[in-house]
Amino acid sequence: MILDNSNVTSPCNRSCTLDARGDVCLGCLRTIQEILTWAGMSDAQRRRLMADLDRRREARGMAPS
């Protein structure tokens, strides 16, 4: 995971691979738009996204972060 000047750590795990449609990273499950806008998100927005990523992982049978 990558740290920046935020209190919320990036979900990036350096396993970047796009899904067949090319719009979701299979490493962190973020959409391309979410990856591009991460740097500009507030901590509250990042926490909401992290909670959503946990739900996405659960739906795919993956362990939460």
Wavefront OBJ file of the C-alpha trace (Angstrom):
o trace
v 0.000 0.000 0.000
v 1.124 3.523 -0.777
v 1.148 6.392 1.705
v 0.684 10.059 0.867
v -0.125 13.084 3.022
v -3.560 11.655 3.817
v -4.598 9.587 6.792
v -6.062 6.949 4.466
v -3.665 4.486 2.860
v -4.093 3.729 -0.832
v -5.500 0.287 -1.626
v -2.930 -0.103 -4.418
v -1.013 -3.341 -3.912
v 1.157 -3.058 -7.034
v -0.704 -5.949 -8.704
v -2.118 -3.797 -11.462
v -4.008 -5.819 -14.044
v -7.145 -4.613 -15.765
v -10.247 -6.767 -16.159
v -11.374 -7.909 -19.597
v -13.328 -4.687 -20.154
v -10.316 -2.596 -19.137
v -12.071 -0.525 -16.508
v -11.354 -2.251 -13.156
v -7.968 -3.077 -11.648
v -8.018 -6.692 -10.484
v -5.306 -5.944 -7.913
v -7.193 -3.311 -5.895
v -10.682 -3.528 -7.497
v -10.841 0.204 -8.130
v -12.194 1.550 -11.376
v -9.879 3.572 -13.584
v -11.842 6.678 -12.570
v -11.345 5.896 -8.863
v -7.620 5.417 -9.404
v -7.342 8.699 -11.301
v -9.296 10.693 -8.714
v -7.726 9.139 -5.568
v -5.182 11.961 -5.113
v -7.935 14.593 -5.099
v -10.294 12.742 -2.741
v -10.881 13.882 0.812
v -10.198 11.421 3.627
v -13.966 10.926 4.001
v -14.312 10.057 0.301
v -11.366 7.678 0.559
v -12.862 5.929 3.607
v -16.165 5.470 1.740
v -14.318 4.009 -1.226
v -12.305 1.688 1.038
v -15.565 0.392 2.565
v -16.948 -0.137 -0.939
v -13.782 -2.013 -1.934
v -14.266 -4.346 1.041
v -17.796 -5.076 -0.222
v -16.429 -5.700 -3.726
v -13.820 -8.112 -2.337
v -16.475 -9.941 -0.324
v -18.712 -10.238 -3.395
v -15.787 -11.846 -5.261
v -14.985 -14.199 -2.364
v -11.760 -12.331 -1.555
v -10.487 -11.453 1.918
v -11.115 -7.827 2.974
v -8.128 -5.550 3.300
l 1 2 3 4 5 6 7 8 9 10 11 12 13 14 15 16 17 18 19 20 21 22 23 24 25 26 27 28 29 30 31 32 33 34 35 36 37 38 39 40 41 42 43 44 45 46 47 48 49 50 51 52 53 54 55 56 57 58 59 60 61 62 63 64 65
